Amino acid sequence: MEYKNKLYINGEWLDGANKETFDVINPATEEVITSVSSAEIEDAKKAIDAAEVAFESWSKVSPRDKSVVLRKAYELFMDRIEDFAKIITLENGKAYGDAKGEALYSAEFFRWYSEEAVRGIGQISNAPASGARIVVQYKPIGISILVTPWNYPAAMGTRKIAPAIAAGCPVIIKPASETPLTMLELMPLLEEAGVPNGLVSVLPSRNTSKLVDHLLHDKRVRLVSFTGSTEVGRKLLKGASDQVLKTSMELGGNAPLIVFDDADMNTAVEGAMVAKMRNLGEACTAANRIYVHENIAEEFKVKFSERMGSLKVGNGLDKSVDVGPLVNKETRDKVAFFVEDALSKGAELCVGGQNIDGPGYYYPPTVLFNVSDKSECLNDEIFGPVAAIQTFNDTEEVIKRANDTEYGLVAYVFTEDMKKGMQVCERLDYGMVGLNRGLVSDPAAPFGGTKQSGLGREGGHEGMLEFMEAQYISSIW
């Protein structure tokens, strides 16, 4: 198939101002898929100019008409699920099953926000002291900059685009340079759905820092929404502070997964497989530290290792493959380092643990048991198919260990005692908790973390409010 490989600005496909391009690599073969135009500051200016014009008209469109456009986008996306799954696999490397799952998840944001677009509901009340009317309404915040990562090239875009359109905001998207093709492929679909020119622009670029910094310092921009590492998020927060921009930050994670000795073993093993291996572990929600009660640790280790060892590794375009390659060499080498480091500090290797010869950035599903507290993989996101297991014997102890991190995105708890489960969940300092589930992401729920894992929420009604400002009017009628 032919791939969209130019900038998308104001409904037009354009070369970058400097005519420069960069290659997009297939992680399974290390071959070039295509070369993509690289955006420069002049291109950013065009996108902002177009967004300014689009905002003037789109902010006045009725909620119902916005809803109709978003519903149409959902239907068109569903018609092309297979195409999007293939593109995601080609540029990201993930197995077809994961890619199709992402495509379905991505489409659902358009459906959810087609329903939320008509629910930007304010309130009217009487001021207790003065008797004046308090009128609160929600208005679109304005031009929004979206910076998305490579691990979910469709979902991280639609999770931001759909609520922005519902709220009435134009957006300029900077997709990850490893995976720009999926977001570019989305643009003709949005055109067909009725999204007007200028409302959504896509600026792939190798000059990310320079480009985004310029966007954040244009006085017409009012919000930046970023998904990625905490390190980069901190830099964007500093840049956004110059104009006091509203910020939505979905940053790193170091998710604990706790298995109590009264947990259903099959539920715990399957839940841990989802929490660890969804998207090959290349997710901020991936279970990074697995704590298993010592009474059941041996049984869990054996059953979990069997499941991990049964996964088929290969090119994700083969629908029988469970585990594709990692996105690039740097990611694979980092995963290999974590394993070697843990083994050197006494961890037991249960399965996997050796590089797979290329081409392709493959690493096998790996289980490490009795991982030392000093191991690097416990303090950083593994972002790969490696499960690090430790044991515990006391509830207070494991809660303390689970919370002992600067991150607070998601945690997982497995127990048959629901009262204990809820009590533990409430004491975990995380924005999201999966109780007897290894998957928490849902378009209808507010996704986001505490501490160094970010600011704001995506998904749910809260996701649309991120792109709106509350306006209070005081009046005596």
N, C-alpha and C positions, 0 to 999 in steps of 0.2 A: 504494500500500500504506500501511497505518497504521504509524507509527513509535513504538517505545517511547520515551517522553520524560519519565519520572519517575525518581526515585531507586529503586534496587533494594537493599533492606535486609532481611535475614532472610526472604527469600522473598516479600517484599511490595513492591508498587509504591506509592511514597509521594511526596507533595509535600515540598519542602524546608521546614524549620522556619519560614522567613520567607515562604514562598509565592512567592518570586522565581523568575523564569525568564530564560533568555537564548536568543537566536536561533542556529540553525545554518544557515549560508549555503551554497548550492550554488555552488561556484567557477566553474562553467561559465555560469551565468545571473545570478549575484549576487542571486538570489531566496531568500527564506526557505523552508527545507524544513519546519521545525517549531520550536517553542519548547520548551526542555528545563528541567526543574526544576533549581535551583541549590542545592547542598548547603551547609549551615552547620555550625558546631561541634556543635550539638545532634544533628544527623544523624550526625556522625562518632561521637559517643558511643553512639548506638544500634547502629551498625555494629560497634563494638568489643565492646559487650556481647554481641551475637549471635555474633561470632567467638569470644569466650571460651567460650561454651557449646558451639559447634560443635567447637572444638578438643578439648574434653574427651572427646567421643565419637569424632570422626574419627581422632584419633591412635591409637586402639585398634583401628581397623578393620584387618583383615588386608591385607597387601600384595596378595594375589590379588583381594580384593574391590575394592580401589582400582583395580587394573588393569582389572577388568571395567567399572567406571564410566567410566574414561577411554577404553576401547575403544568403548563405546557413544557417547560424546561425539563421537569421530572419525566413526563411521558416520552419526550424525545430521547432523553438519556437512557431510559429503560429499553427503548427500541434499539439502542446501540451498545448495550451492555457488553456483548462479546468483543466489539471493536475496542472499547476502552480497556477491558481486561487484557487484551493482547498488547496494547501500547504500554500499559503499566508494567507488564512483565518484561517487555523488550528493554525499556529504559531503566527500570528499577531492579529487575532480576528476580523478584518474588515469584513463587510458584503460582500457577494459574488459579488454583483454588483461592489463595490469598488475594490475588489480583481481582478476581471476580467478586469476592467478598467486599473488597474495598470499593469497587465500582457500584455495587448495590447500596452500600453505606453512603457513598457520595450522592447518589441520586436521591436518597431519602431526605437529604437536607432541603432539596428543592420542594419536595412534597410537604415536609413539616412547616417550612416557612411560607409556603403558599397558604397554609392554614393560619399561621401566626400573623401574617401581614395585616389581617383585619382586626387584630387584637392589641393595637397600641393604645390601650385604654388608660385614660387618666382618672381624675377624681374631682369631686366638688364637695366641700364641707364648709361649716361655719367656724370661724375663729372663736374660740371659747371666750376670750377677753373682750375683743372689739366687736364681735358680731359680724365682721366683714366676711365676704365670701372668699374662700380659698379655692382657686381653680388651678389644677395641675394638669398639664398636658405634655406629651412627648413629641419632640420634633427631631428630624434627621440631623445628625451632627455635621455632616458635610463630607468633603473629599477625604477618603480613607486609603491609606497605604497598607497593602497586605504583603507580607514577606513569608513565604511558605517553604517547608523543608522537602528533602528528597524521599523520605521514607513512606509518605502517603501522597503521591503526586496529584491525585484527584481529590481525595477527601479533605485534605487540609486547605484546599482552595474552595471547594463548595461549602465547607463549614463556615467560611467567612463571607463568600460572595452572596449566598442565599439570604442570610439575615440582613446584609447591607442593602440589597435590593429591596427587601421587604420594608426596611426602615425608611428608604428613600434616598440612600447615599450612593454616589458614584465611587468606584474603586479602581486603583492601579495596582496590579499584581506583579510582584517580582518572584517568579518561581525559582527553585534551586537550579543551578546550572547543570547538575547531573541529570535532572528529570524535567525539562521544560515542555516536552512534547505533549503530554497529557493535557496540561492546562491550555496550550495553544489549540489543541483539537476540540476543546470545549467551546471555543468562541463561535464557530458557525452554528452550533446548536443553540446558543443563546440568541444569536441573531434571528434564527428561525422562530424561536419562542416569542420574539417581540421586544427583546432588550434593545433600547435605542443606541445609536452610535455615541461613543464617548462615555457611556455609563460604566463600561468595563474595558480596561486596557491591560495588555500583558507585555511586560518588558523583561524578557530573558536577558541576562548580562553576565559577563565575566568580571565586570568592574562593580561588583555589588556594593562595597562600602561607599565608594564615591557617588554612585547613583542614588542609593537610599538616603545618604546624608543630604544630598541636594533636595530630594523630595521632602524630607522632614523639615527643611528650612524654608520652604515656600509658604508664604503667609496664608495661602488659600487652603492648605492642608490642615485637617483638624484631628485626625486620629491615625495611629499606627497599630496594626495588629500583627503580631509575630508569633510564629511557632518554630522553636528550635532550641539551641543550647542556652543554658543560663549565662554562659560567658558572653555570647553575642547579645543576648537579651539585655544584659547590663549596659553594653555599649549603646544599644538603641535607646534605652531609657535616658541615658545622658544626652544623646542627641535630641530626643523628644523634649527634654526639659527646657531647651532654649526658647521654644514657642509654647511651652506648657501644653503640649498635645495630650489628649486622652490616649491612654495606652492599654492594650489588651495583650498580655504576655502569657503564652503557654510554653513553659520552659522545661528543663530537664527533670528527671525522676530517678529514684533509687528505691523501687518498690519492694517492700517486704511481703512475703507470702507465708502465713502462719498456719500450720496444720496441727491441731490439737489431737490428743490421743483418743478422743471420742468421735473424731470425724469419720464419715463413711469413706473407706479407703478408695473405692472406685471413683467417687465424686471428687475426692481430693486429687487423685492422680490425673484425672481428665481435666479438672479445673487448672491444675498446675501446668499441664500441657498447653492449654489455651493461653494462660497468662504468660508463659515463657516463650512459646513458639509461634504465636500469632505474628505474622509479618516477619518470620525468621528471627524474632527477638529484636528486630530493628525498630523499636517503639519505646517512647518514653514511659509507656504504661507497662512494659515488660517486667515480670517478676525478676528482680535482680538479686534478692537475698531470700532464700527459702529456709524457713525455720520449721523443723519437724520435731514433735515431742519424742524424746528418747525411747519411750515405750513402744513406739511404732516405727521408729526411724529405719530399722533394717528392712522391714517389709516395704515401706514406702520407697526406699532406695532401689530395691530389686524391681518392683513393678514399674516405677518411673523410668528406670534405666532401660527396661525392656521396651517400653513405649518409645522412648527416644531412639533406641537402636534400630527400631523397626521402620523408621522413616526413610523414604527413598530420596536420595540426593541427585539432582541433575538440572538440566535446562527446564525452566518453568513453563515453556511452551508445550512440553510433554505433559498432558493432563494427568498422567499417573504419578508425577513427581510431587513429593510433599515439601521438599526443601530446595530452594534455588540458591544462587550465589549471593554473596553480600554485594553491596552496591559498588564498592571499589576496593583497590588494593590496600589503601590506608586503613579502611574499616576491617578488612580481613586480618591484616597484620596486627592491629590493636587487639582483636579477639584472641589471636594466637599468643600474644604477649600475656594477656590475662591468664590464660590456661597455664602457660609455662611458669609464670610467677606463682600461681597457686600451688602447682605441683612441687615447686622448689621449696615451698613452705609447709609441705607435709600433707597436702590434700590427696585423697584417694581418687584415682581415675577409674570411673565405672564403665564408661563407654565413650568412644570418639577420641578427641584430643590430638589428632594429627592432621597436618595440612593435606589437602587433596590436590594432586598435580593438575596444572592448568591444561588448556586455557580456561579462563573463568575464575572468579574470585570465590571459590568454594571453601567452606569449612564445615565439618560434620557436626551433627547434633552431639553435644558433649555433656556428661554429667560428672561433677566433682563433688565428693563427699567429705565431710569433716574439714571444711575449708577454714584455714586460720584467719583470725580476726585481722591479721596483718596483711592479708592478701589485697592487692590493688583492686581486684574486681568487686570487692564489697564497698568500695568508696567512690566508684565511678560507674557510669552506665556501661554495661558490657556491650550492648547493641549488637548482639549476635546470638547464635544458638547454643549458648553455654549456661547450664544451670548450676549454681553454687549452693550447696546444701550444708546447713549447720543444724545442730540439735539444741534442744532446751528442755527444762524440766519444771519450770515455774512460770505462771502466767504473768506476774509482776515483772519478772526478769525479761520475758520476751517482749512485752509492751515497751519496756525501756530500751531494749536493743533495737526494736523496730523504729522507734521515734528518734534514735540517735543518728540523725543525718540532717544536713541543711535542706534537703528536699522534702516536699510534702505533696506529691501529686496523687498517688494512688497506693492502696494497700489491699491485701486479700486475706481473708480469714476463713478457715474451714473447721466447723464443729457441728455436731448434731444438737447441741444444747443452745437453743436460740436465745435464751435469756443471757447466757454468758457471751454468745456471739455479739449481740447488740451492745452489751456493756463494753466489750473489748473494742468494737468498732468506734464507739463514741470516745474512747480514750486515745485512739490513734490520731496523730496530728497530720491528717491527710485530707485533701479536698474531696476525695472519692474513696470508697471502700467497697470491694466486692465480697459479699458474705455468701459463701458456698457457691461462688461464681468466679470464673477466671476472666470474665469480660464485663467491663462496665460502660464502655462507650455506647451512647445512644443519642440520636439526634434530638430526642424529646427531653433529654436530661442536661443539666448544667455541667459542662466538662471544665475542670480547672483545679489548681492546687493551691497550697499554702506555702509559706516560707519562700525558699529560693526557686520554687516551682512555678511561680508566676503571679499574675494579676488578672482579675476579671474572669469571666466564664464564657464558654462557647457552647452552643446548643441550647435547647429549651427556650423558654420565653426570655430568660436572661440574655441569651445570645443576641437577640434582636435589640434589647435595651442597650447593649454595648455600643450600638451605632446610633443611639439617640441621646438627646439631652432633655432633662426635665425642665419645663418652664412653669413658673408659678406666677399667677396673676391675682392680685388682691383687688377686690371691688366691693362696693356697697350697692346693692340693687334696689 
